[in-house]
Amino acid sequence: ERDKVAQLARMNPLPLPTLALNYTDTDASSPDTLFQFGLAPEDEARSAALSAWSQGYRSMAVVQSQGDWAERSYQAFDQAWQALGGQSLGRVMIDQPSEMAGQIGGLLNIRQSEQRGQRIQRLLGSSVVVQPAPRADLDALFVAITPQQGRQLKPILAFQYAADMPVLATSHVFQPGSEPAGNLDLDGILVAETPWLLNRADALYDPVTRSWPQASGSMGRLFAMGIDAQRVFTLLPQMQQDPNTRVDGATGVLALQPDGRISRLVPWGEIRDGQLSELAPMPLLP
């Protein structure tokens, strides 16, 4: 647990180099002896900022669930986005499903567009057809939401005249192994996902999933973390000596940071016909 990792971090120095499979909530660490690795939502959020920037987006807004993981995702995304020079145009926190459409409409300034259209019709006559449009200064959305909320999002965007709005999401929005027919309303969403589940090209994928079929579903992320923990553990001396060392792992591209944390750059897929398909290779880790 995270609080136990924090206890280890306060034991400076530890008697032996230690790899913890979680992260502390604070910056306190013993970078020479304590190393931290896990599937943090912050990794996906930072990857979203890098991916959005590389695609040419410069202004974004955030839609998130209630809860600790979503708030951590937002904080990490916002920090990375601001560091890149991106502009943040607001966020909404989804609580009640019945309020989601109004919240998204407010974020897109659809009501203001409708009011402008009504004024034009009053001035020029009701025969003039004015179609509302979302705000022109918003390039894309970053979302940290559940699959249920994701299935609402795309239809809401279409209803709010923003069907083509790019959406980048954490892996929480998609349930691996679920029936494609139930995911059709997620089509078009870009999702951060482990290479283990995205391209299934890891040398250990076939033997592991034959022994443990659950490794091909959502539990596969944890199997991938275990595999990468062993790979990182083996390469720790090299990663310490050469900060440019990268591990092309089952959970992403891994690098050792000065504070002893293993950072993770996650590849991206797009949901098409209810299934997640791999996109182009990820940008290099900075």
Salt bridges, closest charged atoms under 4 A:
ASP25 OD1 - ARG2 NE 2.57
GLU42 OE2 - ARG72 NE 2.85
ASP43 OD1 - ARG46 NH2 3.28
ASP43 OD2 - ARG264 NE 3.40
ASP68 OD2 - ARG72 NH1 3.14
GLU71 OE1 - ARG91 NH1 3.00
GLU114 OE1 - ARG111 NH1 3.57
ASP137 OD1 - ARG135 NE 2.81
GLU193 OE2 - ARG221 NH2 2.71
ASP202 OD2 - ARG231 NH1 2.90
ASP228 OD1 - ARG231 NH1 3.25
ASP259 OD2 - ARG261 NE 3.40
GLU270 OE1 - ARG272 NE 3.36
